[in-house]
Amino acid sequence: MPIRKQGIFVQDIGRETLLYSARERVFHVLNATAKFIWELCDGEHSIEDIEQAVRDNFSMTREYDIAGDVQRTLKFFISKGLLEN
C-alpha cells in the first residue's frame, strides 16, 4: 500500500497541483489524475483500490489502460522520492 513521504508540501494551482519536497528542494507538477492518485497514497489503499477509484471517478473507456497509468504514476512518485519504501 503506497504511502506519501512526510515533508511534501502540496499547493493547488488551477487545474494542476504543485508538490514541493523541501529536502530535495524540487517541485513536481501533477495533473488532476496524478493528484487523485497522490491523495490515495495514504497507506490505506492498495494499488488495486487506487485503480478502481480512478475507474470510478474519471470518464475513461474500458479499453483505456488505467492499471498501466496508475503503475507509471506510482513509479514516477517512487523515482522522485515522494513515497515511503
N, CA, C and O atoms as CSV, one atom per row, in Angstrom:
chain,resi,resn,atom,element,x,y,z
A,1,MET,N,N,0.839,-1.175,0.000
A,1,MET,CA,C,0.000,0.000,0.000
A,1,MET,C,C,0.886,1.241,0.000
A,1,MET,O,O,1.598,1.500,0.970
A,2,PRO,N,N,0.843,1.998,-1.074
A,2,PRO,CA,C,1.713,3.179,-1.168
A,2,PRO,C,C,1.363,4.244,-0.129
A,2,PRO,O,O,0.195,4.465,0.193
A,3,ILE,N,N,2.404,4.895,0.383
A,3,ILE,CA,C,2.201,5.959,1.365
A,3,ILE,C,C,3.138,7.132,1.052
A,3,ILE,O,O,4.323,6.956,0.770
A,4,ARG,N,N,2.557,8.328,1.114
A,4,ARG,CA,C,3.326,9.543,0.831
A,4,ARG,C,C,4.380,9.768,1.913
A,4,ARG,O,O,4.167,9.447,3.082
A,5,LYS,N,N,5.520,10.324,1.503
A,5,LYS,CA,C,6.540,10.724,2.472
A,5,LYS,C,C,6.088,11.970,3.203
A,5,LYS,O,O,5.340,12.787,2.666
A,6,GLN,N,N,6.545,12.105,4.421
A,6,GLN,CA,C,6.309,13.317,5.188
A,6,GLN,C,C,7.170,14.440,4.602
A,6,GLN,O,O,8.186,14.177,3.959
A,7,GLY,N,N,6.769,15.669,4.824
A,7,GLY,CA,C,7.576,16.805,4.394
A,7,GLY,C,C,7.369,17.221,2.955
A,7,GLY,O,O,8.150,18.009,2.422
A,8,ILE,N,N,6.326,16.704,2.314
A,8,ILE,CA,C,5.995,17.114,0.949
A,8,ILE,C,C,4.855,18.132,1.052
A,8,ILE,O,O,3.777,17.828,1.564
A,9,PHE,N,N,5.112,19.325,0.565
A,9,PHE,CA,C,4.108,20.378,0.618
A,9,PHE,C,C,3.283,20.351,-0.659
A,9,PHE,O,O,3.819,20.153,-1.750
A,10,VAL,N,N,1.976,20.550,-0.520
A,10,VAL,CA,C,1.050,20.455,-1.644
A,10,VAL,C,C,0.335,21.788,-1.816
A,10,VAL,O,O,-0.165,22.366,-0.851
A,11,GLN,N,N,0.292,22.272,-3.059
A,11,GLN,CA,C,-0.394,23.527,-3.357
A,11,GLN,C,C,-1.158,23.373,-4.663
A,11,GLN,O,O,-0.570,23.044,-5.694
A,12,ASP,N,N,-2.465,23.611,-4.626
A,12,ASP,CA,C,-3.254,23.596,-5.855
A,12,ASP,C,C,-3.019,24.896,-6.605
A,12,ASP,O,O,-3.041,25.979,-6.021
A,13,ILE,N,N,-2.794,24.772,-7.913
A,13,ILE,CA,C,-2.591,25.951,-8.765
A,13,ILE,C,C,-3.461,25.778,-10.011
A,13,ILE,O,O,-2.997,25.304,-11.049
A,14,GLY,N,N,-4.695,26.161,-9.891
A,14,GLY,CA,C,-5.625,25.987,-11.007
A,14,GLY,C,C,-5.959,24.532,-11.209
A,14,GLY,O,O,-6.418,23.853,-10.290
A,15,ARG,N,N,-5.725,24.050,-12.426
A,15,ARG,CA,C,-6.043,22.656,-12.762
A,15,ARG,C,C,-4.932,21.692,-12.400
A,15,ARG,O,O,-5.070,20.482,-12.583
A,16,GLU,N,N,-3.846,22.210,-11.894
A,16,GLU,CA,C,-2.705,21.363,-11.540
A,16,GLU,C,C,-2.393,21.506,-10.058
A,16,GLU,O,O,-2.884,22.410,-9.383
A,17,THR,N,N,-1.572,20.598,-9.575
A,17,THR,CA,C,-1.148,20.606,-8.179
A,17,THR,C,C,0.371,20.589,-8.137
A,17,THR,O,O,1.023,19.849,-8.873
A,18,LEU,N,N,0.902,21.395,-7.287
A,18,LEU,CA,C,2.344,21.513,-7.129
A,18,LEU,C,C,2.754,20.776,-5.861
A,18,LEU,O,O,2.210,21.025,-4.786
A,19,LEU,N,N,3.721,19.864,-5.996
A,19,LEU,CA,C,4.323,19.196,-4.846
A,19,LEU,C,C,5.714,19.779,-4.670
A,19,LEU,O,O,6.452,19.954,-5.639
A,20,TYR,N,N,6.063,20.074,-3.437
A,20,TYR,CA,C,7.402,20.598,-3.168
A,20,TYR,C,C,8.043,19.763,-2.081
A,20,TYR,O,O,7.513,19.620,-0.980
A,21,SER,N,N,9.190,19.219,-2.416
A,21,SER,CA,C,9.965,18.451,-1.452
A,21,SER,C,C,11.056,19.364,-0.906
A,21,SER,O,O,12.017,19.681,-1.608
A,22,ALA,N,N,10.908,19.783,0.334
A,22,ALA,CA,C,11.887,20.688,0.949
A,22,ALA,C,C,13.251,20.015,1.066
A,22,ALA,O,O,14.285,20.667,0.913
A,23,ARG,N,N,13.252,18.730,1.334
A,23,ARG,CA,C,14.516,18.017,1.498
A,23,ARG,C,C,15.334,18.023,0.213
A,23,ARG,O,O,16.530,18.311,0.230
A,24,GLU,N,N,14.676,17.700,-0.906
A,24,GLU,CA,C,15.373,17.671,-2.184
A,24,GLU,C,C,15.365,19.030,-2.885
A,24,GLU,O,O,16.066,19.228,-3.877
A,25,ARG,N,N,14.567,19.961,-2.361
A,25,ARG,CA,C,14.409,21.290,-2.963
A,25,ARG,C,C,14.010,21.201,-4.427
A,25,ARG,O,O,14.649,21.779,-5.307
A,26,VAL,N,N,12.935,20.460,-4.661
A,26,VAL,CA,C,12.465,20.260,-6.026
A,26,VAL,C,C,10.939,20.311,-6.056
A,26,VAL,O,O,10.269,19.907,-5.106
A,27,PHE,N,N,10.410,20.816,-7.167
A,27,PHE,CA,C,8.975,20.899,-7.403
A,27,PHE,C,C,8.556,19.831,-8.398
A,27,PHE,O,O,9.332,19.438,-9.269
A,28,HIS,N,N,7.325,19.370,-8.258
A,28,HIS,CA,C,6.720,18.451,-9.218
A,28,HIS,C,C,5.307,18.951,-9.472
A,28,HIS,O,O,4.607,19.339,-8.538
A,29,VAL,N,N,4.888,18.943,-10.724
A,29,VAL,CA,C,3.549,19.395,-11.092
A,29,VAL,C,C,2.728,18.179,-11.492
A,29,VAL,O,O,3.142,17.374,-12.327
A,30,LEU,N,N,1.548,18.062,-10.875
A,30,LEU,CA,C,0.666,16.931,-11.139
A,30,LEU,C,C,-0.589,17.389,-11.858
A,30,LEU,O,O,-1.124,18.460,-11.571
A,31,ASN,N,N,-1.057,16.572,-12.796
A,31,ASN,CA,C,-2.361,16.835,-13.398
A,31,ASN,C,C,-3.433,16.273,-12.448
A,31,ASN,O,O,-3.113,15.728,-11.392
A,32,ALA,N,N,-4.690,16.413,-12.833
A,32,ALA,CA,C,-5.795,16.014,-11.950
A,32,ALA,C,C,-5.761,14.527,-11.602
A,32,ALA,O,O,-6.023,14.151,-10.460
A,33,THR,N,N,-5.440,13.689,-12.576
A,33,THR,CA,C,-5.406,12.245,-12.313
A,33,THR,C,C,-4.266,11.886,-11.374
A,33,THR,O,O,-4.456,11.108,-10.439
A,34,ALA,N,N,-3.090,12.441,-11.610
A,34,ALA,CA,C,-1.948,12.166,-10.738
A,34,ALA,C,C,-2.205,12.683,-9.325
A,34,ALA,O,O,-1.813,12.038,-8.352
A,35,LYS,N,N,-2.856,13.833,-9.202
A,35,LYS,CA,C,-3.197,14.359,-7.870
A,35,LYS,C,C,-4.147,13.400,-7.156
A,35,LYS,O,O,-3.984,13.127,-5.966
A,36,PHE,N,N,-5.132,12.894,-7.883
A,36,PHE,CA,C,-6.089,11.951,-7.307
A,36,PHE,C,C,-5.360,10.711,-6.790
A,36,PHE,O,O,-5.633,10.238,-5.687
A,37,ILE,N,N,-4.433,10.189,-7.590
A,37,ILE,CA,C,-3.637,9.025,-7.177
A,37,ILE,C,C,-2.790,9.383,-5.967
A,37,ILE,O,O,-2.704,8.598,-5.022
A,38,TRP,N,N,-2.163,10.558,-5.978
A,38,TRP,CA,C,-1.342,11.035,-4.859
A,38,TRP,C,C,-2.140,11.025,-3.554
A,38,TRP,O,O,-1.657,10.561,-2.521
A,39,GLU,N,N,-3.358,11.539,-3.618
A,39,GLU,CA,C,-4.186,11.620,-2.418
A,39,GLU,C,C,-4.531,10.243,-1.863
A,39,GLU,O,O,-4.749,10.095,-0.661
A,40,LEU,N,N,-4.582,9.236,-2.730
A,40,LEU,CA,C,-4.904,7.876,-2.283
A,40,LEU,C,C,-3.681,7.114,-1.783
A,40,LEU,O,O,-3.806,5.986,-1.305
A,41,CYS,N,N,-2.509,7.718,-1.889
A,41,CYS,CA,C,-1.286,7.102,-1.363
A,41,CYS,C,C,-1.184,7.429,0.127
A,41,CYS,O,O,-0.297,8.159,0.568
A,42,ASP,N,N,-2.115,6.868,0.876
A,42,ASP,CA,C,-2.231,7.173,2.300
A,42,ASP,C,C,-1.938,5.968,3.191
A,42,ASP,O,O,-2.135,6.025,4.405
A,43,GLY,N,N,-1.471,4.889,2.590
A,43,GLY,CA,C,-1.177,3.689,3.353
A,43,GLY,C,C,-2.397,2.852,3.663
A,43,GLY,O,O,-2.288,1.801,4.295
A,44,GLU,N,N,-3.569,3.310,3.222
A,44,GLU,CA,C,-4.812,2.578,3.464
A,44,GLU,C,C,-5.414,2.004,2.192
A,44,GLU,O,O,-6.327,1.181,2.249
A,45,HIS,N,N,-4.903,2.438,1.040
A,45,HIS,CA,C,-5.424,1.978,-0.243
A,45,HIS,C,C,-4.368,1.140,-0.960
A,45,HIS,O,O,-3.215,1.549,-1.103
A,46,SER,N,N,-4.788,-0.035,-1.403
A,46,SER,CA,C,-3.895,-0.874,-2.200
A,46,SER,C,C,-3.838,-0.312,-3.619
A,46,SER,O,O,-4.615,0.572,-3.977
A,47,ILE,N,N,-2.923,-0.826,-4.409
A,47,ILE,CA,C,-2.834,-0.398,-5.801
A,47,ILE,C,C,-4.133,-0.739,-6.529
A,47,ILE,O,O,-4.604,0.040,-7.359
A,48,GLU,N,N,-4.704,-1.884,-6.225
A,48,GLU,CA,C,-5.974,-2.272,-6.839
A,48,GLU,C,C,-7.084,-1.303,-6.426
A,48,GLU,O,O,-7.929,-0.951,-7.249
A,49,ASP,N,N,-7.093,-0.867,-5.162
A,49,ASP,CA,C,-8.076,0.123,-4.709
A,49,ASP,C,C,-7.927,1.426,-5.488
A,49,ASP,O,O,-8.918,2.036,-5.888
A,50,ILE,N,N,-6.686,1.842,-5.698
A,50,ILE,CA,C,-6.418,3.083,-6.421
A,50,ILE,C,C,-6.897,2.957,-7.865
A,50,ILE,O,O,-7.525,3.875,-8.390
A,51,GLU,N,N,-6.606,1.832,-8.506
A,51,GLU,CA,C,-7.065,1.616,-9.882
A,51,GLU,C,C,-8.583,1.701,-9.962
A,51,GLU,O,O,-9.124,2.343,-10.863
A,52,GLN,N,N,-9.269,1.059,-9.030
A,52,GLN,CA,C,-10.743,1.079,-9.042
A,52,GLN,C,C,-11.273,2.490,-8.786
A,52,GLN,O,O,-12.249,2.903,-9.413
A,53,ALA,N,N,-10.652,3.223,-7.888
A,53,ALA,CA,C,-11.079,4.593,-7.604
A,53,ALA,C,C,-10.916,5.481,-8.836
A,53,ALA,O,O,-11.764,6.333,-9.102
A,54,VAL,N,N,-9.835,5.289,-9.588
A,54,VAL,CA,C,-9.644,6.056,-10.821
A,54,VAL,C,C,-10.747,5.701,-11.813
A,54,VAL,O,O,-11.322,6.590,-12.441
A,55,ARG,N,N,-11.046,4.412,-11.959
A,55,ARG,CA,C,-12.137,3.988,-12.857
A,55,ARG,C,C,-13.462,4.627,-12.444
A,55,ARG,O,O,-14.232,5.073,-13.295
A,56,ASP,N,N,-13.722,4.670,-11.147
A,56,ASP,CA,C,-14.992,5.178,-10.642
A,56,ASP,C,C,-15.123,6.697,-10.747
A,56,ASP,O,O,-16.238,7.215,-10.812
A,57,ASN,N,N,-14.000,7.415,-10.766
A,57,ASN,CA,C,-14.056,8.874,-10.686
A,57,ASN,C,C,-13.682,9.612,-11.965
A,57,ASN,O,O,-13.831,10.832,-12.031
A,58,PHE,N,N,-13.204,8.906,-12.976
A,58,PHE,CA,C,-12.827,9.548,-14.227
A,58,PHE,C,C,-13.525,8.834,-15.381
A,58,PHE,O,O,-13.671,7.611,-15.368
A,59,SER,N,N,-13.945,9.591,-16.356
A,59,SER,CA,C,-14.607,9.019,-17.534
A,59,SER,C,C,-13.556,8.520,-18.511
A,59,SER,O,O,-12.902,9.301,-19.202
A,60,MET,N,N,-13.410,7.201,-18.552
A,60,MET,CA,C,-12.446,6.588,-19.461
A,60,MET,C,C,-13.083,5.351,-20.079
A,60,MET,O,O,-13.885,4.667,-19.443
A,61,THR,N,N,-12.718,5.076,-21.314
A,61,THR,CA,C,-13.258,3.887,-21.969
A,61,THR,C,C,-12.699,2.635,-21.304
A,61,THR,O,O,-11.664,2.676,-20.639
A,62,ARG,N,N,-13.392,1.538,-21.491
A,62,ARG,CA,C,-12.947,0.260,-20.909
A,62,ARG,C,C,-11.588,-0.172,-21.455
A,62,ARG,O,O,-10.830,-0.870,-20.782
A,63,GLU,N,N,-11.291,0.253,-22.689
A,63,GLU,CA,C,-10.027,-0.128,-23.319
A,63,GLU,C,C,-8.839,0.645,-22.745
A,63,GLU,O,O,-7.690,0.240,-22.925
A,64,TYR,N,N,-9.107,1.740,-22.063
A,64,TYR,CA,C,-8.033,2.581,-21.537
A,64,TYR,C,C,-7.244,1.805,-20.476
A,64,TYR,O,O,-7.831,1.119,-19.639
A,65,ASP,N,N,-5.928,1.915,-20.515
A,65,ASP,CA,C,-5.042,1.169,-19.620
A,65,ASP,C,C,-4.879,1.904,-18.276
A,65,ASP,O,O,-3.836,2.500,-18.008
A,66,ILE,N,N,-5.905,1.850,-17.458
A,66,ILE,CA,C,-5.875,2.524,-16.159
A,66,ILE,C,C,-4.808,1.911,-15.264
A,66,ILE,O,O,-4.066,2.633,-14.599
A,67,ALA,N,N,-4.727,0.598,-15.244
A,67,ALA,CA,C,-3.723,-0.068,-14.397
A,67,ALA,C,C,-2.320,0.388,-14.786
A,67,ALA,O,O,-1.485,0.644,-13.918
A,68,GLY,N,N,-2.062,0.487,-16.081
A,68,GLY,CA,C,-0.757,0.950,-16.541
A,68,GLY,C,C,-0.477,2.385,-16.132
A,68,GLY,O,O,0.634,2.713,-15.716
A,69,ASP,N,N,-1.487,3.242,-16.252
A,69,ASP,CA,C,-1.312,4.639,-15.845
A,69,ASP,C,C,-1.043,4.756,-14.348
A,69,ASP,O,O,-0.181,5.529,-13.927
A,70,VAL,N,N,-1.771,3.999,-13.553
A,70,VAL,CA,C,-1.546,4.035,-12.104
A,70,VAL,C,C,-0.135,3.555,-11.797
A,70,VAL,O,O,0.567,4.171,-10.994
A,71,GLN,N,N,0.288,2.466,-12.423
A,71,GLN,CA,C,1.630,1.936,-12.199
A,71,GLN,C,C,2.704,2.956,-12.594
A,71,GLN,O,O,3.670,3.161,-11.860
A,72,ARG,N,N,2.529,3.595,-13.761
A,72,ARG,CA,C,3.506,4.595,-14.209
A,72,ARG,C,C,3.544,5.783,-13.247
A,72,ARG,O,O,4.617,6.308,-12.950
A,73,THR,N,N,2.385,6.204,-12.763
A,73,THR,CA,C,2.338,7.333,-11.831
A,73,THR,C,C,3.023,6.972,-10.522
A,73,THR,O,O,3.789,7.773,-9.986
A,74,LEU,N,N,2.762,5.791,-10.007
A,74,LEU,CA,C,3.405,5.359,-8.764
A,74,LEU,C,C,4.920,5.218,-8.958
A,74,LEU,O,O,5.692,5.573,-8.067
A,75,LYS,N,N,5.343,4.707,-10.104
A,75,LYS,CA,C,6.782,4.608,-10.386
A,75,LYS,C,C,7.415,5.991,-10.433
A,75,LYS,O,O,8.537,6.177,-9.961
A,76,PHE,N,N,6.705,6.961,-10.999
A,76,PHE,CA,C,7.198,8.341,-11.016
A,76,PHE,C,C,7.362,8.842,-9.585
A,76,PHE,O,O,8.404,9.395,-9.234
A,77,PHE,N,N,6.327,8.648,-8.756
A,77,PHE,CA,C,6.402,9.084,-7.355
A,77,PHE,C,C,7.595,8.440,-6.653
A,77,PHE,O,O,8.317,9.108,-5.912
A,78,ILE,N,N,7.803,7.147,-6.886
A,78,ILE,CA,C,8.921,6.435,-6.259
A,78,ILE,C,C,10.255,6.990,-6.768
A,78,ILE,O,O,11.162,7.248,-5.976
A,79,SER,N,N,10.374,7.173,-8.078
A,79,SER,CA,C,11.629,7.647,-8.656
A,79,SER,C,C,11.995,9.052,-8.165
A,79,SER,O,O,13.173,9.409,-8.125
A,80,LYS,N,N,11.010,9.826,-7.802
A,80,LYS,CA,C,11.247,11.186,-7.319
A,80,LYS,C,C,11.350,11.259,-5.796
A,80,LYS,O,O,11.498,12.341,-5.229
A,81,GLY,N,N,11.272,10.094,-5.136
A,81,GLY,CA,C,11.416,10.045,-3.680
A,81,GLY,C,C,10.216,10.615,-2.935
A,81,GLY,O,O,10.359,11.162,-1.841
A,82,LEU,N,N,9.026,10.484,-3.534
A,82,LEU,CA,C,7.830,11.042,-2.915
A,82,LEU,C,C,7.058,10.044,-2.059
A,82,LEU,O,O,6.189,10.430,-1.278
A,83,LEU,N,N,7.381,8.748,-2.210
A,83,LEU,CA,C,6.700,7.711,-1.439
A,83,LEU,C,C,7.681,7.016,-0.496
A,83,LEU,O,O,8.881,6.936,-0.757
A,84,GLU,N,N,7.127,6.517,0.608
A,84,GLU,CA,C,7.930,5.726,1.535
A,84,GLU,C,C,8.284,4.406,0.879
A,84,GLU,O,O,7.574,3.947,-0.016
A,85,ASN,N,N,9.365,3.794,1.310
A,85,ASN,CA,C,9.761,2.480,0.775
A,85,ASN,C,C,8.889,1.397,1.359
A,85,ASN,O,O,9.064,0.222,1.035
